Amino acid sequence: MSTAAVAFKKDAVRLSADLRHRALIQGALSKYELKRDEKQALFQDWQGARQLAAETKWEAVNHLDTYLDQFVRGLEARGTKVHWASTAQQARDIMVGICREKSARSIVKSKAMTAEEIHLNEALEHAGFDVVESDLGEFIVQLREEAPYHIVFPAMHLTRGEIKDVFERKLHDAPSDSPEELTMVARRVLRQKYVQADVGITGANFAVAETGMVSVTENEGNARLTAALPKTMITLLGIEKIVPRLEDLALFLPMLATVGAGQLISGYNTMYGGPRQPGEADGPEEFHVVLLDNNRTAILADAEQRDSLHCIRCGACLNVCPIYRNVGGHTYGTTYPGPIGSVITPNLRGLQEWKHLSYSSSLCGACTEACPVKIDLAHHLLQNRRNASRQKPSFLQRMAFKLFAPLATKPWLWSLLVTKGGRFGQIFHGLVKGTRLDPAYVWTKTRDLPPIARQSFKEWWKERK
């Protein structure tokens, strides 16, 4: 197994047995489901909205060259400097270069999963810059020197007591474990950072081709301050964030709020189209947009996998996934956990190194049903498994299929082994269950196999003609 696979298996075994951790995560997500369902019921036709969203993203992704060109022309017409980054390293170099050009010392950054993807904070800190996360959840996990636990809820795995402890250690200020008082502590620290910052960095939820504007959604107002106060603003976004028209946001903004956080609409939805224009009261003097590829065009070139680029990073698939709810976000060892991460990470970071994520699924299909843009995530997981096996099948896989093929292609042999051999196999299983001789030890040590029926369905059907 790859190093990533070994780490995943080790952490999954440990955390799935941690009842406190499981109760914390499942409790938080059960409350989310109630709110989500309430807000979905307010849509006149939720399934119709999903279909329209899927078709809109299909149009955007399948005409990505046209819409990206339109988007860039709109930005540049208002004085924005647009940069193209083919790789994570290029994106890091561009952003570090801008900060050096501005002789920046302090950087404030709002929530951006693309920045986590390219490990931007580490690059900026290595280059000598002081960088602080302004989203409260991201700020907390940054103080703990951890990666975000969830795409939408970065600190979901922490209790208020644990947050109080980290504030005491790192900020030397935690009057109690009251969420309100802890929030005020973070606010006092972050407000000072906003005032001192030379550069503000944001992500983007959507990029509107028609108007050449970036759309940022948040609930705290921190991204607005990140964009408004520093003299230089940098936005990093993946090229798949494009939507064709401004009116598309009338669908996507409430949809994102509904499935992402169980809200009618997020607290702050802001459009950025360029640096401060003549007569405007605030905003950056200079605005840079970095468009990130980082293997997205490789997914675009694969017609079978292409619709995984439709993802709006709402986190809905994580929230319903039984695997995620038991092993948590950090177990995945990658920026994007859960079903969507298991689909795109092998394609973004290497199929053989990360193929274990596509096997880390029950294939229950809950993620497919929850996805607001109708990505068939369960089917993509199967495609990843198939592609990994075709590319580099393991010895065990080759042997298993060599043994299985003659059995599966001979109905009489299959019937014999299922109805007769199956019963002998169950007797054998009763003897070895719970021991290392059991080939299904990991699964069966806590479960009983159902008894094999004495009559197959085919035999039952034949009797009744």
Secondary structure, 3 states (H helix, E strand, C coil): CCHHHHHHHHHHHHHHCCHHHHHHHHHHHHHHHHHHHHHHCCCCCHHHHHHHHHHHHHHHHHCHHHHHHHHHHHHHHCCCEEEEECCHHHHHHHHHHHHHHCCCCEEEECCCHHHHHCCHHHHHHHCCCEEEECCHHHHHHHHCCCCCCCCCCCCCCCCHHHHHHHHHHHCCCCCCCCHHHHHHHHHHHHHHHHHHCCEEEECCCEEECCCCEEEEEECCCHHHHHHHCCCEEEEEEEHHHEECCHHHHHHHHHHHHHHHHCCCCCCEEEEECCCCCCCCCCCCCEEEEEEECCCHHHHHHCCCCHHHHHCCCCCHHHHHCCCHHHHCCHHHCCCCCHHHHHHHHHHHHCHHHHCHHHHCCCCCCHHHHHCCCCCCHHHHHHHHHHHHHHHCCCHHHHHHHHHHHHHHCCHHHHHHHHHHHHHHHHHHHHHHCCCCCCCCHHHHCCCCCCCCCCCCHHHHHHHCC
